Amino acid sequence: MTPFRQDPDESGELTLFVSGATGLSARAIANARDLCDVHLGGRYHLTVVDARDDPAAMLDHRVLATPTLVRNRPLPVRRVVGDLSHTTKVLLALELPVAP
């Protein structure tokens, strides 16, 4: 798998699906924000969706479990399930640049 190379002027779009105000959801949200701010240089827009409030969004994005982080843009769509605590693995799974 070749790591994704994003145009510096292009911003990406990530959606994190969580389920309620649980510890697992809180960890996933914190890890996703850290991923965007630290490792992606703020070039990504992160949307957090609570599956309890918007179950239709899960169907629209083909999400079967929470927490799931979806890279919507740039295409192709990529998904990773879990609390996102293994940053390098998450970046590789989403085909995002891994900082040295």
FENGITA-V874759 format. One record per residue. RES is the residue in one letter. PHI is phi in radians with two decimals (none if undefined). NEAR is the number of other ideal C-beta (glycine too) atoms within 10 Angstrom. Layout:
# FENGITA-V874759
res:phi:near
RES:PHI:NEAR
RES:PHI:NEAR
This chain:
# FENGITA-V874759
res:phi:near
M:none:6
T:-1.54:5
P:-1.07:11
F:-1.23:16
R:-2.00:9
Q:-1.65:17
D:-1.09:8
P:-1.04:8
D:-1.51:6
E:-1.63:9
S:-1.79:14
G:-1.77:18
E:-2.34:13
L:-2.10:21
T:-2.21:21
L:-1.87:23
F:-1.76:25
V:-2.22:23
S:-2.30:19
G:1.33:11
A:-1.66:10
T:-1.77:12
G:-1.08:8
L:-1.10:14
S:-1.10:20
A:-1.09:13
R:-1.11:16
A:-1.11:25
I:-1.11:18
A:-1.09:13
N:-1.17:20
A:-1.16:23
R:-1.12:14
D:-1.08:14
L:-1.00:21
C:-1.18:19
D:-1.28:12
V:-1.53:11
H:-1.59:16
L:-1.98:20
G:1.02:11
G:1.25:10
R:-1.42:15
Y:-2.05:21
H:-1.68:13
L:-1.90:18
T:-2.00:13
V:-1.86:16
V:-2.09:21
D:-1.51:16
A:-1.07:19
R:-1.25:11
D:-1.47:9
D:-2.47:12
P:-1.12:13
A:-1.11:8
A:-1.11:15
M:-1.09:17
L:-1.14:10
D:-1.05:11
H:-1.70:15
R:1.01:10
V:-1.74:20
L:-1.88:10
A:-2.50:12
T:-2.17:21
P:-1.33:25
T:-2.32:23
L:-1.83:26
V:-2.02:19
R:-1.61:21
N:-1.44:16
R:-2.39:13
P:-1.26:15
L:-1.22:7
P:-1.42:7
V:-1.15:13
R:-2.30:16
R:-2.34:18
V:-2.48:17
V:-1.89:15
G:2.32:18
D:-1.47:19
L:1.17:25
S:-1.33:12
H:-1.73:13
T:-0.94:15
T:-1.07:10
K:-1.12:13
V:-1.13:20
L:-1.04:20
L:-1.16:16
A:-1.12:18
L:-1.55:21
E:0.97:16
L:-1.90:23
P:-1.11:15
V:-1.70:12
A:-1.23:11
P:-1.16:3
